[in-house]
Amino acid sequence: MADKLWFIVVALGPLLLGCVVAYSLMRRRRLHTSEKVQQKEATERLYDKPEGGREPTFNRR
């Protein structure tokens, strides 16, 4: 009985995991073109210098 249980765990466990991964990859939603543009603009706003922002100052002696 224990041998059958280990067979189920060892053989069917990875198979079940593979099915779950395949299902999640099929269900993944792709971004539309307009959403990609919005995402790119938002990223640029986060990382660019803000309008009216200051340049870094260095101490000069």
Order of alpha helices (4+ residues) and beta strands (2+ residues): alpha-alpha-alpha
